Amino acid sequence: MQPVLLRSHSKHMHDEPSREFAGRGFGSRPTRGLAFGRNVRQISVADMNLGPTRRMAIVAAAVLTLDQITKLAVLKYLGYTQEKVVINGFFKFVHWWNTGAAWSLFNQFAGSNELLALFAVAALLVLFFTRHHFDSHTLLGQLSLGLIFGGIAGNLVDRFVRQHVVDFIYFYLNRRGGGELGFPAFNVADSAICTGVALLFLLSWQKDQAAGSPAKTPAQQS
């Protein structure tokens, strides 16, 4: 009978540590790890599955932030009409005011700032409610619309807060007889608007090309 009792006691002794470890939580760690991994995967998938409107809003917010930060830097480090040459005869930072449209268009008309501010608000509303007609279901379409939204909003902030748009990027060439031949000064918002419009034209051209090319029959593909 004694060997039987010894085997029973040894089995009991082997079972005790396993219960102790399980009670301390060692046995539940794999389950917790799996649950944590599932939560991480769910969060990452949710972050990647951003809706089209949210993606456009993120791009627009980034453009608006960059535009206002650069303009605040110009206001701090350059006085009105002051210039800072970066590449002599080609590029410099300036501090110019513009009450007109991009590249100083309509700058000479009185009250152009107020009219263009109203036009910008109307353009934002029209673009937002008609965004589904501009390939907003594609990433390139969302990028282009986000750039346009952010650019319009950036200059709109200037018109409401400062009553003029701050332009500071200026490319130019020195003339032989003296003076400069330059491209109208612009800013980050202007660049974003032009880039967004160019991307929309590219998308429209790609759609026209795809619609104009005839579909190949199985015989032609072979």
CORBELJO-V854315 format. One line per field, one symbol per residue. psi: psi as a letter, one per 20 degrees, with the letter a starting at -180 (. if undefined). burial: 1 if it has 16 or more other ideal C-beta (glycine too) atoms within 10 Angstrom, else 0. Layout:
# CORBELJO-V854315
psi: ???
burial: ???
This chain:
# CORBELJO-V854315
psi: hghghgggghhhhhhghhhghhhijhhighghggggghgghhghhhhhlqrghhghhggghgggggghghhhgghgiprpjqqopgopjgpqprnqqoibaqkkpkhippjhggghgghgghgggghgijhiilliiqhhhhgghgggghgghghhgghhgijrpopipoprqpqhjqaqoqqpqaagggggghggghhghgghhhghghhhpqpprhhhh.
burial: 000000000000000000000000000000000000000000000000000100111011001101110110010001000000000000011111111111010010000110111001001100100010011100001111111111111111111000011111110100000000000111111111111100110010000000000000000000
